[in-house]
Amino acid sequence: MTKKTNKKTGSFCDCPCVGATLDKLLQPAILSILVREPLHGYELTRRISGIPGFLDQAPDISGVYRMLKTLESRGMIVAEWDVSEASRAKRLYSITDDGRHCLELWHRTLQKYRQAIDSLLKATKRSLAEVE
């Protein structure tokens, strides 16, 4: 197996240090969008792509649908068939009260992560400055 390389990350493309393993943020991203209005999966994926800095790439559509299925099975969202358009039927996803509660918990958790990351950034900056 050959490792992928690019100019920005060099030989670290498959390493967690480039942020490629942050797919866990997909859950709060989905919930934060659905709390505003019910959406179809494709439109939801498009909106996730529009979140500034969200992994600097569009999410994997199959990953979004897997997460939607997981959230539905956990009672965080509900899906119903939308047959109102002239095209084929699509599933329309809506957040539930449990999903809203989960989003509130995510908000608090992300704030804690941000504080921890800010502290870690300061520590790594100091460490790098000391060795230069």
DSSP file (Angstrom, degrees, kcal/mol; ACC not computed):
  #  RESIDUE AA STRUCTURE BP1 BP2  ACC     N-H-->O    O-->H-N    N-H-->O    O-->H-N    TCO  KAPPA ALPHA  PHI   PSI    X-CA   Y-CA   Z-CA
    1    1 A M              0   0    0      0, 0.0     2,-0.4     0, 0.0     0, 0.0   0.000 360.0 360.0 360.0 130.0    0.0    0.0    0.0
    2    2 A T        -     0   0    0      1,-0.0     2,-0.3     0, 0.0     0, 0.0  -0.749 360.0-123.9 -94.6 140.0    1.4    3.4   -1.0
    3    3 A K        -     0   0    0     -2,-0.4     2,-0.2     1,-0.1     9,-0.1  -0.595  24.1-119.5 -80.9 142.3    0.9    6.4    1.3
    4    4 A K        -     0   0    0     -2,-0.3     9,-0.7     7,-0.1     2,-0.4  -0.574  32.4-169.0 -77.5 143.9   -0.7    9.4   -0.2
    5    5 A T        +     0   0    0     -2,-0.2     2,-0.3     7,-0.1     6,-0.2  -0.995  10.8 170.8-134.8 141.4    1.4   12.6   -0.1
    6    6 A N  B  >  -A   10   0A   0      4,-1.0     4,-2.2    -2,-0.4     6,-0.2  -0.926  45.2-102.4-141.2 171.8    0.5   16.2   -0.8
    7    7 A K  T  4 S+     0   0    0     -2,-0.3    -1,-0.1     1,-0.2     0, 0.0   0.868 114.6  48.8 -63.4 -39.1    2.3   19.5   -0.4
    8    8 A K  T  4 S+     0   0    0      1,-0.2    -1,-0.2     2,-0.1    -3,-0.0   0.898 127.3  19.4 -70.9 -41.0    0.5   20.6    2.8
    9    9 A T  T >4 S-     0   0    0      1,-0.3     3,-1.8     9,-0.0    -2,-0.2   0.498  83.1-161.9-113.6  -5.0    0.9   17.5    4.9
   10   10 A G  B >< S-A    6   0A   0     -4,-2.2    -4,-1.0     1,-0.3     3,-0.6  -0.372  74.9 -10.7  60.6-128.7    3.8   15.6    3.2
   11   11 A S  T 3  S+     0   0    0      1,-0.2     3,-0.3    -6,-0.2    -1,-0.3   0.263 120.6  84.6 -88.0  13.2    3.8   12.0    4.3
   12   12 A F  T X   +     0   0    0     -3,-1.8     3,-1.9     1,-0.2     6,-0.3   0.205  47.7 115.7-100.4  16.1    1.2   12.6    7.0
   13   13 A C  T <  S+     0   0    0     -9,-0.7    -1,-0.2    -3,-0.6     7,-0.1   0.816  83.7  40.8 -56.8 -33.7   -2.0   12.3    4.9
   14   14 A D  T 3  S+     0   0    0     -3,-0.3    -1,-0.3   -10,-0.3    -2,-0.1   0.364  95.7 104.3 -95.4   4.9   -3.1    9.2    6.7
   15   15 A C  S X >S-     0   0    0     -3,-1.9     3,-1.8     1,-0.1     5,-0.5  -0.641  76.1-129.2 -89.5 142.1   -2.1   10.4   10.1
   16   16 A P  G > 5S+     0   0    0      0, 0.0     3,-2.1     0, 0.0     5,-0.3   0.711  99.8  81.5 -59.5 -18.2   -4.7   11.7   12.6
   17   17 A C  G 3 5S+     0   0    0      1,-0.3    -4,-0.1     2,-0.1    -5,-0.0   0.664  84.9  58.0 -65.7 -14.2   -2.6   14.9   13.0
   18   18 A V  G < 5S-     0   0    0     -3,-1.8    -1,-0.3    -6,-0.3    -5,-0.0   0.419 115.5-114.0 -94.7   2.1   -4.1   16.3    9.8
   19   19 A G  T X 5S+     0   0    0     -3,-2.1     3,-1.3    -4,-0.1    -2,-0.1   0.542  75.8 131.3  85.5   7.0   -7.6   16.1   11.2
   20   20 A A  T 3 < +     0   0    0     -5,-0.5     3,-0.2     1,-0.3    -3,-0.1   0.621  66.8  61.3 -70.6 -10.4   -9.0   13.5    8.9
   21   21 A T  T 3   +     0   0    0     -5,-0.3     3,-0.5     1,-0.2    -1,-0.3   0.133  69.1 105.1-102.0  21.4  -10.4   11.4   11.8
   22   22 A L    X   +     0   0    0     -3,-1.3     3,-2.1     1,-0.2    -1,-0.2   0.072  35.7 122.8 -88.2  26.7  -12.8   14.2   13.0
   23   23 A D  G >   +     0   0    0      1,-0.3     3,-1.8    -3,-0.2     4,-0.3   0.670  56.4  77.7 -64.0 -15.6  -15.8   12.4   11.6
   24   24 A K  G >  S+     0   0    0     -3,-0.5     3,-0.8     1,-0.3    -1,-0.3   0.733  81.1  69.2 -64.8 -20.3  -17.4   12.3   15.0
   25   25 A L  G <> S+     0   0    0     -3,-2.1     4,-1.8     1,-0.2    -1,-0.3   0.575  78.3  82.3 -73.0  -8.2  -18.2   16.0   14.4
   26   26 A L  H <> S+     0   0    0     -3,-1.8     4,-2.7     2,-0.2    -1,-0.2   0.888  84.5  57.5 -62.8 -39.7  -20.7   14.8   11.8
   27   27 A Q  H <> S+     0   0    0     -3,-0.8     4,-2.4    -4,-0.3     5,-0.2   0.957 110.0  40.2 -60.6 -53.7  -23.3   14.1   14.5
   28   28 A P  H  > S+     0   0    0      0, 0.0     4,-2.5     0, 0.0    -1,-0.2   0.850 114.2  55.9 -66.4 -28.9  -23.4   17.6   16.0
   29   29 A A  H  X S+     0   0    0     -4,-1.8     4,-1.3     2,-0.2    -2,-0.2   0.944 109.9  44.7 -64.5 -46.2  -23.2   19.1   12.5
   30   30 A I  H  X S+     0   0    0     -4,-2.7     4,-2.7     1,-0.2     3,-0.4   0.943 115.7  46.7 -61.9 -48.3  -26.3   17.1   11.4
   31   31 A L  H  X S+     0   0    0     -4,-2.4     4,-1.7     1,-0.2    -1,-0.2   0.888 109.0  54.3 -63.6 -39.2  -28.2   18.0   14.5
   32   32 A S  H  < S+     0   0    0     -4,-2.5     4,-0.2    -5,-0.2    -1,-0.2   0.788 113.5  43.0 -68.3 -25.5  -27.3   21.7   14.4
   33   33 A I  H >X S+     0   0    0     -4,-1.3     3,-1.2    -3,-0.4     4,-1.0   0.891 113.6  49.5 -82.8 -43.8  -28.7   21.9   10.8
   34   34 A L  H 3< S+     0   0    0     -4,-2.7    61,-0.6     1,-0.3    -2,-0.2   0.729  96.2  70.9 -70.0 -20.7  -31.8   19.8   11.4
   35   35 A V  T 3< S+     0   0    0     -4,-1.7    -1,-0.3    -5,-0.2    -2,-0.1   0.784 100.7  48.8 -65.3 -23.4  -32.8   21.9   14.5
   36   36 A R  T <4 S-     0   0    0     -3,-1.2    -1,-0.2     1,-0.3    -2,-0.2   0.881 130.0 -25.7 -80.8 -41.3  -33.6   24.7   12.0
   37   37 A E     <  -     0   0    0     -4,-1.0    -1,-0.3    56,-0.1     2,-0.1  -0.969  68.8 -88.9-169.3 152.9  -35.7   22.7    9.6
   38   38 A P        +     0   0    0      0, 0.0     2,-0.3     0, 0.0    56,-0.2  -0.449  51.2 179.7 -67.6 143.7  -36.4   19.2    8.3
   39   39 A L  E     -B   93   0B   0     54,-1.8    54,-3.2    -2,-0.1     2,-0.2  -0.962  30.7-109.5-144.1 159.3  -34.3   18.3    5.2
   40   40 A H  E  >  -B   92   0B   0     -2,-0.3     4,-2.3    52,-0.2     5,-0.2  -0.523  41.7-108.1 -80.2 158.5  -33.5   15.6    2.8
   41   41 A G  H  > S+     0   0    0     50,-0.6     4,-2.4     1,-0.2     5,-0.2   0.865 116.4  51.9 -58.0 -41.7  -30.2   13.8    3.0
   42   42 A Y  H  > S+     0   0    0      2,-0.2     4,-2.1     1,-0.2    -1,-0.2   0.936 112.2  45.1 -64.3 -45.9  -28.7   15.3   -0.1
   43   43 A E  H  > S+     0   0    0      1,-0.2     4,-2.2     2,-0.2    -1,-0.2   0.878 111.4  54.3 -65.7 -37.1  -29.5   18.9    1.0
   44   44 A L  H  X S+     0   0    0     -4,-2.3     4,-2.2     2,-0.2    -1,-0.2   0.921 108.3  48.7 -60.7 -45.2  -28.2   18.1    4.5
   45   45 A T  H  X S+     0   0    0     -4,-2.4     4,-2.0     1,-0.2    -2,-0.2   0.893 109.8  52.8 -62.2 -40.2  -24.9   17.0    3.1
   46   46 A R  H  X S+     0   0    0     -4,-2.1     4,-0.8     1,-0.2    -1,-0.2   0.899 109.9  47.9 -62.6 -40.8  -24.7   20.1    1.0
   47   47 A R  H  < S+     0   0    0     -4,-2.2     3,-0.4     2,-0.2     4,-0.3   0.868 107.5  54.6 -70.8 -35.9  -25.2   22.3    4.0
   48   48 A I  H >< S+     0   0    0     -4,-2.2     3,-1.7     1,-0.2    -1,-0.2   0.918 104.8  55.4 -60.8 -40.9  -22.6   20.4    6.1
   49   49 A S  H 3< S+     0   0    0     -4,-2.0    -1,-0.2     1,-0.3    -2,-0.2   0.783 102.4  58.6 -60.6 -26.4  -20.2   21.2    3.2
   50   50 A G  T 3< S+     0   0    0     -4,-0.8    -1,-0.3    -3,-0.4    -2,-0.2   0.503  75.2 108.9 -84.3  -4.1  -21.0   24.9    3.7
   51   51 A I  S X  S-     0   0    0     -3,-1.7     3,-2.2    -4,-0.3    -3,-0.0  -0.636  82.7-111.8 -73.4 118.0  -19.9   25.0    7.4
   52   52 A P  T 3  S+     0   0    0      0, 0.0     3,-0.1     0, 0.0    -1,-0.1  -0.249  95.0   2.2 -55.3 128.7  -16.7   27.0    7.3
   53   53 A G  T 3  S+     0   0    0      1,-0.2     2,-1.9    -4,-0.1    -3,-0.1   0.546  80.4 156.6  75.6   8.1  -13.7   24.9    8.1
   54   54 A F  S X  S-     0   0    0     -3,-2.2     3,-1.5     1,-0.3    -1,-0.2  -0.480  89.3 -49.9 -71.8  88.3  -15.7   21.7    8.4
   55   55 A L  T 3  S-     0   0    0     -2,-1.9    -1,-0.3     1,-0.3     3,-0.1   0.588  85.3 -96.7  57.5  12.5  -12.7   19.4    7.7
   56   56 A D  T 3  S+     0   0    0      1,-0.1     2,-0.3    -7,-0.0    -1,-0.3   0.734 101.9  70.6  53.0  26.8  -12.0   21.5    4.6
   57   57 A Q  S <  S-     0   0    0     -3,-1.5    -1,-0.1     3,-0.0     3,-0.1  -0.986  92.3 -86.8-161.2 161.2  -13.9   19.0    2.4
   58   58 A A        -     0   0    0     -2,-0.3   -12,-0.1     1,-0.1     3,-0.1  -0.484  53.2-108.6 -69.6 142.3  -17.4   17.8    1.7
   59   59 A P        -     0   0    0      0, 0.0     2,-0.5     0, 0.0    -1,-0.1  -0.346  38.1 -93.6 -69.6 154.8  -18.5   14.9    4.0
   60   60 A D     >  -     0   0    0      1,-0.2     4,-2.1    -3,-0.1     3,-0.4  -0.570  32.7-143.9 -67.9 120.7  -18.7   11.4    2.6
   61   61 A I  H  > S+     0   0    0     -2,-0.5     4,-2.2     1,-0.3     5,-0.2   0.855  99.6  52.1 -60.6 -36.7  -22.4   11.1    1.5
   62   62 A S  H  > S+     0   0    0      1,-0.2     4,-2.1     2,-0.2    -1,-0.3   0.867 108.4  52.3 -68.4 -33.1  -22.5    7.4    2.6
   63   63 A G  H  > S+     0   0    0     -3,-0.4     4,-2.4     2,-0.2    -2,-0.2   0.875 107.6  51.9 -66.2 -37.9  -21.1    8.4    6.0
   64   64 A V  H  X S+     0   0    0     -4,-2.1     4,-2.6     2,-0.2    -2,-0.2   0.935 111.0  47.0 -63.1 -45.7  -23.8   11.0    6.3
   65   65 A Y  H  X S+     0   0    0     -4,-2.2     4,-2.2     2,-0.2    -2,-0.2   0.869 110.9  51.9 -66.8 -35.2  -26.5    8.5    5.5
   66   66 A R  H  X S+     0   0    0     -4,-2.1     4,-2.3     2,-0.2    -1,-0.2   0.925 111.5  47.5 -63.3 -43.2  -25.0    6.0    8.0
   67   67 A M  H  X S+     0   0    0     -4,-2.4     4,-3.0     2,-0.2     5,-0.2   0.892 109.7  53.1 -65.9 -38.8  -25.0    8.7   10.7
   68   68 A L  H  X S+     0   0    0     -4,-2.6     4,-2.3     2,-0.2    -1,-0.2   0.916 109.7  48.5 -60.4 -42.6  -28.6    9.5    9.8
   69   69 A K  H  X S+     0   0    0     -4,-2.2     4,-2.4     2,-0.2    -2,-0.2   0.908 112.9  48.2 -63.5 -42.2  -29.6    5.9   10.2
   70   70 A T  H  X S+     0   0    0     -4,-2.3     4,-1.5     2,-0.2    -2,-0.2   0.932 112.2  48.2 -63.4 -46.7  -27.7    5.7   13.6
   71   71 A L  H  <>S+     0   0    0     -4,-3.0     5,-2.6     1,-0.2     6,-1.0   0.877 112.1  50.3 -62.7 -37.4  -29.4    8.9   14.8
   72   72 A E  H ><5S+     0   0    0     -4,-2.3     3,-1.4    -5,-0.2    -1,-0.2   0.921 109.0  50.4 -66.6 -43.4  -32.8    7.6   13.8
   73   73 A S  H 3<5S+     0   0    0     -4,-2.4    -1,-0.2     1,-0.3    -2,-0.2   0.777 110.6  51.0 -66.8 -25.0  -32.2    4.3   15.6
   74   74 A R  T 3<5S-     0   0    0     -4,-1.5    -1,-0.3    -5,-0.2    -2,-0.2   0.421 116.8-114.0 -91.2   0.4  -31.3    6.2   18.7
   75   75 A G  T < 5S+     0   0    0     -3,-1.4    24,-0.4    -4,-0.3    23,-0.4   0.636  84.6 118.5  79.6  14.3  -34.4    8.4   18.6
   76   76 A M  S   <S+     0   0    0     -5,-2.6    20,-2.6    22,-0.2    23,-0.4   0.783  81.5  15.0 -82.5 -28.7  -32.5   11.6   17.9
   77   77 A I  E     -C   95   0B   0     -6,-1.0     2,-0.3    18,-0.3    -2,-0.2  -0.920  67.3-145.9-137.4 162.9  -34.2   12.2   14.5
   78   78 A V  E     -C   94   0B   0     16,-2.6    16,-2.6    -2,-0.3     2,-0.4  -0.952  11.1-154.5-127.4 152.6  -37.2   10.8   12.6
   79   79 A A  E     +C   93   0B   0     -2,-0.3     2,-0.3    14,-0.2    14,-0.2  -0.978  11.9 178.2-128.2 141.2  -37.6   10.2    8.9
   80   80 A E  E     -C   92   0B   0     12,-1.8    12,-3.1    -2,-0.4     2,-0.4  -0.968  37.3 -98.6-136.5 155.6  -40.7   10.1    6.8
   81   81 A W  E     -C   91   0B   0     -2,-0.3     2,-0.7    10,-0.2    10,-0.2  -0.599  29.6-154.4 -77.7 128.3  -41.2    9.7    3.1
   82   82 A D  E     +C   90   0B   0      8,-4.1     8,-2.1    -2,-0.4     3,-0.2  -0.912  25.2 162.5-102.9 111.6  -41.7   12.9    1.2
   83   83 A V        +     0   0    0     -2,-0.7    -1,-0.1     6,-0.2     6,-0.1   0.133  45.4 103.8-113.2  18.0  -43.7   12.3   -1.9
   84   84 A S        +     0   0    0      2,-0.0    -1,-0.1     0, 0.0     2,-0.1   0.776  64.3  77.2 -74.0 -26.9  -44.7   15.9   -2.5
   85   85 A E  S    S-     0   0    0     -3,-0.2     5,-0.0     3,-0.1     0, 0.0  -0.438  87.3-119.5 -83.6 159.8  -42.2   16.5   -5.4
   86   86 A A  S    S+     0   0    0     -2,-0.1    -1,-0.1     3,-0.0     3,-0.1   0.737  94.8  74.4 -68.7 -22.5  -42.7   15.3   -8.9
   87   87 A S  S    S-     0   0    0      1,-0.2     3,-0.1     3,-0.0    -2,-0.0  -0.026 103.6 -55.1 -79.2-170.5  -39.5   13.3   -8.6
   88   88 A R        -     0   0    0      1,-0.1    -1,-0.2     0, 0.0    -3,-0.1  -0.163  69.7 -82.6 -65.6 160.9  -39.1   10.0   -6.7
   89   89 A A        -     0   0    0     -3,-0.1     2,-0.3    -6,-0.1    -6,-0.2  -0.353  49.0-167.6 -64.9 142.4  -39.9    9.8   -3.0
   90   90 A K  E     - C   0  82B   0     -8,-2.1    -8,-4.1    -3,-0.1     2,-0.4  -0.940  24.3-109.8-131.0 153.2  -37.2   11.0   -0.6
   91   91 A R  E     - C   0  81B   0     -2,-0.3   -50,-0.6   -10,-0.2     2,-0.5  -0.693  26.6-152.8 -83.9 135.0  -36.8   10.7    3.1
   92   92 A L  E     -BC  40  80B   0    -12,-3.1   -12,-1.8    -2,-0.4     2,-0.4  -0.943  11.3-149.9-110.6 121.6  -37.2   13.9    5.1
   93   93 A Y  E     +BC  39  79B   0    -54,-3.2   -54,-1.8    -2,-0.5     2,-0.3  -0.755  16.3 179.1-100.1 136.4  -35.3   14.1    8.3
   94   94 A S  E     - C   0  78B   0    -16,-2.6   -16,-2.6    -2,-0.4     2,-0.2  -0.967  27.8-116.3-132.5 148.8  -36.5   16.0   11.4
   95   95 A I  E     - C   0  77B   0    -61,-0.6   -18,-0.3    -2,-0.3     2,-0.2  -0.553  27.1-147.2 -82.4 149.2  -34.9   16.4   14.9
   96   96 A T     >  -     0   0    0    -20,-2.6     4,-2.2    -2,-0.2     5,-0.2  -0.520  33.2 -97.2-104.0 176.2  -36.7   15.1   17.9
   97   97 A D  H  > S+     0   0    0      1,-0.2     4,-2.3     2,-0.2     5,-0.2   0.897 128.2  52.2 -61.3 -39.4  -36.7   16.4   21.5
   98   98 A D  H  > S+     0   0    0    -23,-0.4     4,-2.5     1,-0.2    -1,-0.2   0.885 107.7  52.3 -63.4 -37.1  -34.0   13.8   22.4
   99   99 A G  H  > S+     0   0    0    -24,-0.4     4,-2.3   -23,-0.4    -2,-0.2   0.888 108.2  50.3 -65.2 -39.4  -32.0   15.1   19.4
  100  100 A R  H  X S+     0   0    0     -4,-2.2     4,-2.2     2,-0.2    -2,-0.2   0.914 111.1  49.0 -63.3 -42.6  -32.3   18.7   20.7
  101  101 A H  H  X S+     0   0    0     -4,-2.3     4,-2.2     1,-0.2    -2,-0.2   0.922 110.4  50.8 -62.9 -43.1  -31.2   17.6   24.1
  102  102 A C  H  X S+     0   0    0     -4,-2.5     4,-2.7     1,-0.2    -2,-0.2   0.907 108.5  52.4 -60.0 -42.0  -28.2   15.8   22.5
  103  103 A L  H  X S+     0   0    0     -4,-2.3     4,-2.4     2,-0.2    -1,-0.2   0.887 107.3  52.1 -63.2 -39.0  -27.3   18.9   20.6
  104  104 A E  H  X S+     0   0    0     -4,-2.2     4,-1.9     2,-0.2    -1,-0.2   0.918 110.8  47.6 -62.3 -42.4  -27.3   20.9   23.8
  105  105 A L  H  X S+     0   0    0     -4,-2.2     4,-2.6     1,-0.2    -2,-0.2   0.912 110.3  52.5 -64.2 -41.7  -25.0   18.4   25.4
  106  106 A W  H  X S+     0   0    0     -4,-2.7     4,-3.4     1,-0.2     5,-0.3   0.907 105.7  55.2 -59.2 -41.4  -22.8   18.5   22.2
  107  107 A H  H  X S+     0   0    0     -4,-2.4     4,-1.9     1,-0.2    -1,-0.2   0.932 111.0  43.6 -59.1 -46.3  -22.6   22.3   22.6
  108  108 A R  H  X S+     0   0    0     -4,-1.9     4,-2.0     2,-0.2    -1,-0.2   0.916 115.2  49.5 -64.7 -42.5  -21.3   22.0   26.1
  109  109 A T  H  X S+     0   0    0     -4,-2.6     4,-2.6     1,-0.2    -2,-0.2   0.917 109.7  50.5 -63.1 -43.8  -18.9   19.3   25.2
  110  110 A L  H  X S+     0   0    0     -4,-3.4     4,-2.5     1,-0.2    -1,-0.2   0.861 107.5  54.2 -65.0 -34.6  -17.5   21.2   22.2
  111  111 A Q  H  X S+     0   0    0     -4,-1.9     4,-2.0    -5,-0.3    -1,-0.2   0.917 110.0  47.1 -63.1 -42.0  -17.0   24.2   24.4
  112  112 A K  H  X S+     0   0    0     -4,-2.0     4,-2.4     2,-0.2    -2,-0.2   0.919 112.0  50.3 -64.2 -43.0  -14.9   22.1   26.8
  113  113 A Y  H  X S+     0   0    0     -4,-2.6     4,-3.1     1,-0.2     5,-0.2   0.907 108.5  53.2 -59.9 -41.4  -13.0   20.6   23.8
  114  114 A R  H  X S+     0   0    0     -4,-2.5     4,-2.8     2,-0.2    -1,-0.2   0.914 109.0  48.3 -61.8 -42.7  -12.3   24.1   22.6
  115  115 A Q  H  X S+     0   0    0     -4,-2.0     4,-2.1     2,-0.2    -1,-0.2   0.918 113.8  47.1 -62.9 -42.9  -10.9   25.1   26.0
  116  116 A A  H  X S+     0   0    0     -4,-2.4     4,-2.5     2,-0.2    -2,-0.2   0.908 112.9  48.8 -65.3 -41.2   -8.7   22.0   26.0
  117  117 A I  H  X S+     0   0    0     -4,-3.1     4,-2.9     2,-0.2    -2,-0.2   0.907 109.1  52.8 -66.1 -41.7   -7.6   22.6   22.5
  118  118 A D  H  X S+     0   0    0     -4,-2.8     4,-2.0     2,-0.2    -1,-0.2   0.920 111.5  46.7 -58.8 -43.4   -6.7   26.2   23.2
  119  119 A S  H  X S+     0   0    0     -4,-2.1     4,-2.2     1,-0.2    -2,-0.2   0.910 112.8  49.2 -64.3 -42.2   -4.6   25.1   26.2
  120  120 A L  H  X S+     0   0    0     -4,-2.5     4,-2.7     2,-0.2     5,-0.2   0.879 108.1  54.2 -65.6 -37.9   -2.9   22.5   24.0
  121  121 A L  H  X S+     0   0    0     -4,-2.9     4,-2.3     2,-0.2    -1,-0.2   0.920 109.1  48.2 -61.1 -43.6   -2.2   25.0   21.3
  122  122 A K  H  X S+     0   0    0     -4,-2.0     4,-2.3     1,-0.2    -2,-0.2   0.918 112.6  48.8 -62.4 -42.9   -0.5   27.3   23.8
  123  123 A A  H  X S+     0   0    0     -4,-2.2     4,-2.4     1,-0.2    -2,-0.2   0.911 112.7  46.4 -65.9 -42.2    1.6   24.4   25.1
  124  124 A T  H  X S+     0   0    0     -4,-2.7     4,-2.6     2,-0.2     5,-0.2   0.880 111.5  52.4 -69.0 -35.4    2.6   23.1   21.7
  125  125 A K  H  X S+     0   0    0     -4,-2.3     4,-2.1    -5,-0.2    -2,-0.2   0.929 111.5  46.3 -63.8 -44.5    3.5   26.7   20.6
  126  126 A R  H  X S+     0   0    0     -4,-2.3     4,-2.0     2,-0.2    -2,-0.2   0.927 113.5  49.4 -62.1 -45.0    5.7   27.1   23.7
  127  127 A S  H  X S+     0   0    0     -4,-2.4     4,-1.2     1,-0.2    -2,-0.2   0.911 111.7  47.4 -62.7 -43.2    7.4   23.7   23.2
  128  128 A L  H  X S+     0   0    0     -4,-2.6     4,-0.7     1,-0.2    -1,-0.2   0.880 111.1  51.9 -66.1 -36.7    8.1   24.4   19.5
  129  129 A A  H >< S+     0   0    0     -4,-2.1     3,-0.5     1,-0.2    -1,-0.2   0.861 106.2  55.6 -66.7 -35.3    9.5   27.9   20.4
  130  130 A E  H 3< S+     0   0    0     -4,-2.0    -1,-0.2     1,-0.2    -2,-0.2   0.812 108.8  45.8 -67.9 -30.4   11.8   26.3   23.0
  131  131 A V  H 3<        0   0    0     -4,-1.2    -1,-0.2     1,-0.2    -2,-0.2   0.534 360.0 360.0 -92.5  -6.1   13.4   23.9   20.6
  132  132 A E    <<        0   0    0     -4,-0.7    -1,-0.2    -3,-0.5    -2,-0.1   0.484 360.0 360.0 -82.8 360.0   14.0   26.4   17.8
